[in-house]
Amino acid sequence: MGKRDDLIAQYADDLKNKCGVDADLDLLTKVTIGCGPAIYNDDASTVAASQDSELETVKQNFLINKLGLSDGPELMDGINTVIETYGKSERNKYRAVFYYLLTKHFGKESVYG
């Protein structure tokens, strides 16, 4: 197994044990690939959920640009729901897991066709 496969296994474990979600591994793999090289960078591989600027970036770059959602208060509501699901006290929120949960929350799995 390669490094990406190891990370996907780690993300699936996070989804199961920290979020109580059984991962759709096909979708999780596609979301992980969509994150690009960020998953290999310690800083970029996680979402700083306590920083408003980071959450705004997630909203703009992922929800609006990638998933094609329209800007509105429901986007931040979705982000906050994912933060609650992952656990506010959970320090390391992996970007791929965060994006996977957002994709599921907004029902946009078709983006990863």
C-alpha positions as CSV (number, residue, x, y, z in Angstrom):
1,M,0.0,0.0,0.0
2,G,1.1,3.5,-0.8
3,K,1.1,6.5,1.5
4,R,-2.2,7.7,0.1
5,D,-3.8,4.3,0.8
6,D,-2.5,4.5,4.4
7,L,-4.0,8.0,4.8
8,I,-7.4,6.8,3.4
9,A,-7.4,4.0,5.9
10,Q,-6.6,6.5,8.7
11,Y,-9.4,8.8,7.4
12,A,-11.9,5.9,7.4
13,D,-10.9,5.1,10.9
14,D,-11.5,8.7,12.0
15,L,-14.9,8.6,10.3
16,K,-15.8,5.4,12.2
17,N,-14.3,6.1,15.6
18,K,-14.6,9.9,15.9
19,C,-17.6,10.7,13.8
20,G,-19.7,7.5,14.1
21,V,-19.9,7.2,10.3
22,D,-19.3,4.2,8.1
23,A,-17.3,5.5,5.2
24,D,-18.2,5.0,1.6
25,L,-14.6,4.1,0.7
26,D,-15.0,4.9,-3.0
27,L,-16.2,8.5,-2.2
28,L,-13.6,8.9,0.5
29,T,-10.9,7.9,-2.0
30,K,-12.2,10.4,-4.6
31,V,-12.4,13.2,-2.0
32,T,-8.9,12.4,-0.8
33,I,-7.6,12.5,-4.4
34,G,-9.4,15.8,-4.9
35,C,-7.5,17.3,-1.9
36,G,-4.3,16.9,-4.0
37,P,-0.9,17.2,-2.3
38,A,-2.4,19.0,0.7
39,I,-2.9,15.6,2.4
40,Y,0.8,15.2,2.6
41,N,1.5,18.5,4.3
42,D,1.1,18.5,8.1
43,D,-0.4,22.0,8.2
44,A,-2.6,21.8,5.0
45,S,-3.8,18.3,5.8
46,T,-6.0,19.5,8.6
47,V,-8.7,22.1,9.0
48,A,-8.2,24.7,11.7
49,A,-11.9,24.7,12.7
50,S,-11.4,27.4,15.4
51,Q,-10.1,29.9,12.8
52,D,-12.8,31.9,11.0
53,S,-10.5,32.7,8.1
54,E,-9.9,28.9,7.6
55,L,-13.6,28.2,7.7
56,E,-14.3,31.0,5.2
57,T,-11.6,29.4,2.9
58,V,-13.3,26.0,3.2
59,K,-16.7,27.7,2.3
60,Q,-15.3,29.6,-0.6
61,N,-12.9,27.1,-2.1
62,F,-14.6,23.8,-1.4
63,L,-18.4,24.4,-0.9
64,I,-18.8,27.1,-3.5
65,N,-16.0,26.5,-6.1
66,K,-15.8,22.7,-5.9
67,L,-19.3,21.6,-4.9
68,G,-21.0,24.4,-6.8
69,L,-23.2,25.5,-3.9
70,S,-24.6,29.0,-3.7
71,D,-23.4,31.2,-0.9
72,G,-25.8,31.5,2.0
73,P,-26.0,31.0,5.8
74,E,-26.7,27.3,5.2
75,L,-23.1,26.8,4.2
76,M,-21.7,27.9,7.5
77,D,-24.5,25.9,9.2
78,G,-23.2,22.8,7.4
79,I,-19.6,23.6,8.3
80,N,-20.7,23.9,12.0
81,T,-22.6,20.6,11.8
82,V,-19.5,18.9,10.5
83,I,-17.4,20.4,13.3
84,E,-19.9,19.1,15.8
85,T,-19.9,15.6,14.1
86,Y,-16.1,15.5,14.2
87,G,-16.0,16.8,17.7
88,K,-15.1,20.4,18.8
89,S,-12.5,19.1,21.1
90,E,-10.9,17.0,18.4
91,R,-7.7,19.0,17.6
92,N,-6.8,17.3,14.3
93,K,-9.6,17.5,11.8
94,Y,-8.3,15.9,8.6
95,R,-9.2,18.0,5.6
96,A,-10.2,14.9,3.5
97,V,-12.6,13.7,6.3
98,F,-14.0,17.2,6.7
99,Y,-14.6,17.5,3.0
100,Y,-16.1,14.0,2.9
101,L,-18.6,15.0,5.7
102,L,-19.5,18.2,3.9
103,T,-20.0,16.4,0.6
104,K,-22.4,13.9,2.4
105,H,-24.1,16.7,4.4
106,F,-25.0,18.7,1.2
107,G,-25.8,15.6,-0.8
108,K,-23.2,16.5,-3.5
109,E,-21.6,13.0,-4.0
110,S,-22.4,13.4,-7.7
111,V,-19.6,15.9,-8.0
112,Y,-17.2,13.0,-7.5
113,G,-19.2,10.9,-10.0
